[in-house]
Each structure stands twice: as C-alpha cells, then as structure tokens.
Amino acid sequence: MRAGASRKIAKRILKKVRSEVYRDMGTSDIYKLVLGAISEEKDEKALQQKYQLKDAIMKLGPAGFAFENFVKELLEHRGIQIEKIRTYVKGKCINHEIDLIAILDHKKIMVECKYHSHRGNYVGLKDTLYTHARFLDTQPKFDGEAIVCNTKISQDAKKYAKCIGQQVFSWGYPPGKSLEKIIEENKLYPITILNPNSRELEAFFENNIMIAKNILKFDESYLSKITGISKKRINYFQTLVEQIIQ
C-alpha cells in the first residue's frame, strides 16, 4: 500500500501470496511472490515499478559513484546546497576523500555515502566509527557529519551514531525520515526505477539524469537527441514516470 496499491488490490495480492508461503520461507522469496502477484494485476505497471524501489537503488552500481550522484540530487531537491562532491580534504594526519560536502543552515556537513549492490548487506559499527574518525581528523573544517546508505544499519551503529551526534539516513531508519521515506514522499525515485537497459542507463548517467521525474523537464525530441535513446522509448519512460509520481 505504501507503494501505491489500494486496500482492495493489497488484499487480493495478500490472498494470492498467503497460499504459497511456507514456514521459514526467506523474505527474498516472499518478495518475488508479491512481485509476481503485482505483475498479474491489470494496469498496475507503476505499482510494480515502485514496489521495486530497493532493487532500483541497488542498480545504481556496481560502483558507488552513481549512488553518490543520486544522494546529491536528493539533498539538492530538499533545498540543501552541495558545495563539493568526491573531493579530498586535508586532515591533521592524512588526506581524506569526502563523498559530499553539504551546507545546511550555514553549517558545513561531511556526508559519507555507503552503497551496497546486494540484499543482506548492512552498515555496521565500523562504518560509523571510521566516518567519525574522518570527522575528527578534519576538524575544524566541518560542523557536522552524516551517513547516507541504501541498506539497513546495525543496532550498535545506531547507538554509536546517536551518542556522538552523527546523522544517519538508511533503509528503514530513522523512523519517518529514512531513505525510502524521503524518496517516496518527495517522489524522488531513481532513474533505475524505470528499468532501462544498460545502454540507456549509461546514457542517462552521462547526462547526469539520476532522478526519474527529471526526464519530464525535457522535450521528447531533445532528450532523444542527447541520450541516443529512441523517441518511442523516451515517450514510454516519460509516460511511466507520470504514472509513478501521480
């Protein structure tokens, strides 16, 4: 229902899936059953795409650069200024590669982007520890620190981050302000939610199109020209985006 299904459709899908679920069945297998049931629903293509949000973010890989660009776009859409992306900052001891430097309320925030391309991975205590170590070594150049990740975060990492004042935005945490909540509430779905093929995805990346709804800013002919993607496919993508964000 969070992905946009009506209560009626959600109940119908639940009825289909429930009959096939068995004891100790893995969550990934249940997910596949639900996705299969959604695909059988008529005129619910947008729902099918939105339900795959987590997978769509994981398709921003295999390296983390695309995820960093996506996070940059997310923050900018929320009115946060990005001063630099993927830059080196000299610390007391060594130079540090900082993923993003954000400006919020006149404060400079060091942002670490943690990307995983497979389900089951999570951000642990060591990630929060080394991010804080970077923050300490680069003092007094930053006023705050943050981690943005596309997976869940461990309990120890949450506890430590809260203790030192480190902001964390991960899958499912913090409640009400988690990564997926920010994406869904602001309709900032990644371009991968449209399931473009590898060539199309590369073309979007090359033109710095990371947010799906941004393709609605362009004329169909112009977008086809700069990406090399056919007008027919561009039209399909734009129509699908309109369905997803409505």
LINURJO-V961221 format. One record per residue. N is the residue number from 1. RES is the residue in one small letter. OMEGA is omega in whole degrees, -180 to 180 (none if undefined). Layout:
# LINURJO-V961221
n->{N,N}
res->{RES,RES}
omega->{OMEGA,OMEGA}
This chain:
# LINURJO-V961221
n->{1,2,3,4,5,6,7,8,9,10,11,12,13,14,15,16,17,18,19,20,21,22,23,24,25,26,27,28,29,30,31,32,33,34,35,36,37,38,39,40,41,42,43,44,45,46,47,48,49,50,51,52,53,54,55,56,57,58,59,60,61,62,63,64,65,66,67,68,69,70,71,72,73,74,75,76,77,78,79,80,81,82,83,84,85,86,87,88,89,90,91,92,93,94,95,96,97,98,99,100,101,102,103,104,105,106,107,108,109,110,111,112,113,114,115,116,117,118,119,120,121,122,123,124,125,126,127,128,129,130,131,132,133,134,135,136,137,138,139,140,141,142,143,144,145,146,147,148,149,150,151,152,153,154,155,156,157,158,159,160,161,162,163,164,165,166,167,168,169,170,171,172,173,174,175,176,177,178,179,180,181,182,183,184,185,186,187,188,189,190,191,192,193,194,195,196,197,198,199,200,201,202,203,204,205,206,207,208,209,210,211,212,213,214,215,216,217,218,219,220,221,222,223,224,225,226,227,228,229,230,231,232,233,234,235,236,237,238,239,240,241,242,243,244,245,246}
res->{m,r,a,g,a,s,r,k,i,a,k,r,i,l,k,k,v,r,s,e,v,y,r,d,m,g,t,s,d,i,y,k,l,v,l,g,a,i,s,e,e,k,d,e,k,a,l,q,q,k,y,q,l,k,d,a,i,m,k,l,g,p,a,g,f,a,f,e,n,f,v,k,e,l,l,e,h,r,g,i,q,i,e,k,i,r,t,y,v,k,g,k,c,i,n,h,e,i,d,l,i,a,i,l,d,h,k,k,i,m,v,e,c,k,y,h,s,h,r,g,n,y,v,g,l,k,d,t,l,y,t,h,a,r,f,l,d,t,q,p,k,f,d,g,e,a,i,v,c,n,t,k,i,s,q,d,a,k,k,y,a,k,c,i,g,q,q,v,f,s,w,g,y,p,p,g,k,s,l,e,k,i,i,e,e,n,k,l,y,p,i,t,i,l,n,p,n,s,r,e,l,e,a,f,f,e,n,n,i,m,i,a,k,n,i,l,k,f,d,e,s,y,l,s,k,i,t,g,i,s,k,k,r,i,n,y,f,q,t,l,v,e,q,i,i,q}
omega->{177,179,176,-180,174,179,-180,-180,180,179,180,179,178,-180,180,-174,-176,-177,-177,-179,178,-177,179,177,-178,-179,180,179,177,178,180,178,180,-179,178,179,178,-178,179,179,-179,176,179,179,-179,178,180,-179,-177,179,-179,-175,-177,178,-180,179,179,178,177,-178,8,176,-176,-176,-178,178,178,178,179,178,177,179,178,-177,180,177,179,175,179,-179,175,-178,-180,175,-180,-179,178,179,-178,177,178,-175,-177,173,-178,174,-178,-177,-180,170,-176,177,-179,-179,178,178,-179,-176,175,-176,177,179,179,-176,174,-177,-179,176,178,176,179,177,-176,-177,-177,179,178,179,-176,174,179,178,176,180,-179,-177,-178,177,6,-173,-180,179,-179,-178,-179,174,173,-177,-176,178,179,-180,-176,180,179,179,177,-178,-179,-180,179,-178,-175,179,179,179,179,174,-176,179,179,-178,-4,-178,178,-179,-179,-177,-177,178,179,-179,-175,-177,-179,-180,-178,-178,179,-179,-180,179,-179,-178,176,176,-174,180,179,-180,178,179,177,180,-179,179,176,176,-176,-179,-174,-175,178,180,178,179,-174,171,-178,-178,-180,-179,177,-178,-176,-178,-175,178,-177,179,-179,180,178,178,178,-179,-179,178,180,178,-180,178,-178,-174,-178,none}
